[in-house]
């Protein structure tokens, strides 16, 4: 009733999904009926078909703004999407044992994440970051205690890591509203979920 997913039983044979569209050559009718089931078809952002750049290498703000960007400018090439692989995350921090997971910026490479995000947007580009949501939410993460409290988990008292549960409305709402849409992550446009 509230629009959120409802868990279904996992016992073998407990449910069956069947979809059949018998439209012959009436392709428009088939697509119209599919929209009744699946919802409106969103348009892709224009940058999704533009030029993307990424590399699995520890590029930081300085190398991005002085090397990568300058290379595109010097060669008169367009660039629409900046994609940061896992090095944008915190690394080798004792409180963050799951380095490539989570949402905390690597301050060695990006001393001021909002400044870098603004620079990307000022150049009329979008920013995408690689995340590993199947991992754990460690105590070093931005808004750790608030997320733990929002999902009613008392693990914050012992700095326990929290398992990812995007099937949970409480988890999804907490991570998006408390972490991804605020503070140092607010300028991220897209998430590349490396599940």
Secondary structure, 3 states (H helix, E strand, C coil): CCCCCCCCCCCCCCCCCCCCCCCCCCHHHHHHHHHHHHCCCCCCCHHHHCCEECCCCCCCHHHHHHHHHHHHHHCCCCCCEEEECHHHECCCECCECCCCCCCCECCCCCCCHHHHHHHHHHCCCEEEEEECCCCEECCCCCCHHHHHHHCCCHHHHHCCCEECCCCCHHHHHHHHHHHHCCHHHCCCCEEEECC
